[in-house]
Amino acid sequence: MSAALKIENLHAGYGKLPILNGVNLSVEAESITALIGPNGAGKSTVLKAVFGLTGWRKGRISFEGEELSRLPTHEIIRHGVCFVHQGRNIFPTLSVQENLELGAYIRANEASLVSDLERVYELFPALKKKRLDTAKSLSGGQQQMLGLGRALMLHPKMLLLDEPSLGLAPKILREIFEKIGYINELGTTILLVEQNVQEALEYSDKVFILREGRVEFEGTPKEVLASDVLKKAYLGR
């Protein structure tokens, strides 16, 4: 497979605070790639940098051969990249259906909106039952489903997922990851930041381990488990 997303020598942060110090990674088309590592390693900053939400120092980010490095976020979305933020980032006072409809705000073809809503409801039946309820009335797992569903309304080529398991009970966590796996099987490339290492390794094709703003390891989940790299990354030894 060819690389859908390529990040080269990325230095980025917030204001004058540097977070990433020369990150290099690639995500193959139609794969699930996981970013794991200790808190403060810069994992979420990688996603935000791809989505145009950080300050720039140097480096290059390209998607399907097109450079994204200096594009505003709305143009990055038009290239087919969508970001599901940590904590869901839904519109709490709007209904479930209104949240989903807002996900299609840059779409030119409004005629397909109904069929796309049905596609999301088929994937997440719990949302269909709650479609007229406010988003704030949903459980944490349902809000995560809503965040994913809203992103899918844009027909993304690639999803950036930041901590999709955050705050979820084990049963719901498993359901969310099964849905992520299914979305990937339909052809969507996924770059996943996740603190739940077990789930990340189970569902990913490739893993990058970040520590102190740099990539310390890259390989398959089997290669991660066969080494002591996790102990070094999380315990510093």
N, C-alpha and C positions, 0 to 999 in steps of 0.2 A: 504493500500500500504506500501511497505517497503522503507526505506531510500536508495536512490541512492548515495547521497553525504552526508557525515557526517563530521562536523568540531567540534573539541573538544579542548577547552581551548587554542585557537589560539592567540599567541603573535607574531606579525610580524611588520616589518617596512622597512625603507630604511637607510642603513648605521647604524649610531648610533641613528637615529630618530625613536622612537617607535610610531606606529600608532594604532595597534590593541592590546587590553589589556584583553585578555581572552574571545574571541568570541566563542560562542557555537551555532551552528545551524545545521539543517538537511533539506535536500531537498528530497521529496518523488519522486519515479520513475514516469515518465510520467506526472509530474505536472509542473506548472509555479510558482516559488517562487520569490517574489520581495523583494529587499533590498532598503529601503528608509530611509531618514533622512537628516539632514542639511548638507551643504557643510563642508567638512573636517571631517566628521564622521567616515570615513574609509571604505566606501562602495566599491569603486573601488579597494582598497587594498585587500579586501576579495577575489575578483575575481583574482587579480594578484597573491595572495598567493596560491590559488588553482592551478593556472597555472604555478607555480614555478618561479615567477618573482619578489619576494621580498626576503629580508634577513630574516633569521629564528632566533627565540629565543626559543620558545617551543610550544608544541601543536601537534595535530594529524589531518590529513586530509585523509579520505578514500573514495573511490568510488567503489561501488558494492563490498564492503568488502576488496578491495585491497588498501593498504596504498600508498598514493601519496606523502607523506610529504617530502621525500628527493629525489624524482625522478626529472631528468631534464625535461624540457618542451617537448622535442620531444618524450619522453617516456609517458608523460601524454597524449599527442595527440594519441598515439597508444592505450591507454586505452579507447579512444572514447570521450575525452573531448576536445572541441574547444572553442576558445575565439574570439569574435568579439569586437575589441577594440573601445573605445571612439574615435570619429573622423574618423571611417571607416578603416584607416590604409591600404589603397589599394596601388597598384603600379601605380602611375599616368601616366607614359609614356608608359605603356603596354596597349594593347587592352583589352576590356572587356573579350573576350574569353581567352586571355592569362592569365589574372588574375584568371579566373575560373579554367583553366587547372593547374595552380600552386597550387590551393587548393587541388589537388589530388596527390601531389608530393610524399607522402609516400605510396600510394596505390600500391598493388602488381598486381592487375587485371586491366591492361590497356584496355582490350577489352570492358569493361563496361563504358569507359570514354564518348563515344558518347551518350549513353543512359542517363548517368548522366547529361551531358550538357543539353540535351533536357528536362530532369526533372526540372532543374533549370530554363530554359527558359520558361517552361510551368507555373511555379510558378511566374516568373517575366517577363512577355512579353516585358516590356520596354527594358530589357537587350538584348533580342534577336534582336530587331530592331537596337540596338547600338553595336552589338557584335564585329564589326571591328573598332569601334571608340576607341580612347584612354580613359582611365578611368578618366583622369582629365577633359575631356569635358562633363562629366555627371553632372546632377544636384545633389544637396545634397541628395535628396531622392533616386535617382538612385544609388549613391555611397553607400548608406546604404544597398540597395538591393544587390549590388555587394558584399559587405562584408558578408552579410548573405549567398548569393549564394556560395561564395568561401568556407565558412565553411561547407555548406551542401555537397560539393563535397567529403568530407571525411567520409560521412555517420556517423555523430557523434551520440553518445548515449546521450550526454549532451552538451548544448550550454551555454556559459557564455556571456551575453550581457551587455555591459557597455554603458549606456545612448543612446539607439537606437533612441530616439526622438530628440537628440541634434541638434539644428539649423534647424529643419524641420517646414514647414508651417503646420497648423492644418489639412488640407485635406490629405497631404502626411503622416503626423504622424499617422492618423487613418488607412491609408492603410498599413503602416509598422506594426502596432500592429495587424491588421487583419491577415497579413501573419505570424507573430509570433504565433498567436493563431492556425493557420492552421498547422504550422510546429509541434507544440505541439500535436495537434490532431493525427498526424501521428505517435506519439510515442516518440518524442524527449523531454527529460527532459530539463527544462530551469531555469537557475538562472539569474535573471534580476536586474540590478542596474538602477534606473530611478528617475529623479528629477520631472517628470510629475506625481504627485501623483494620479491624477484622472485616468489616463490610467493604471498605475500600479495596482491600486485597482480593476479596472474593469476587467482586464485580468488575475490576479493572483489567485491561489488557497490558498496561504498562504503568509503572510507578516512578515518580520522582520524589526524592526525599530532600526537603529544604532544611537548612539550619543557618541561622544568622545571615539570611539574605542571599545564600548561595546554594546551588545544587550540590549535595554531598554524594548522591547515588542515583543512578537510573537503571532500571531493569524490569524484568517481569515479576509478578507476585511470587512465583516460585523462587526466583533468585533472591528476592528480599528475605523470604522465610529461611532460605538455606544459608544465610549469612548472619553476622552479628551487627548488621548496619542499623537496625532499629534501636538496639541497646546503646550504640554510640550516638545516634541522633538524639534520642530522648533523655539519656542519662549522662551524655558527655564523656563516655568511656567505652 
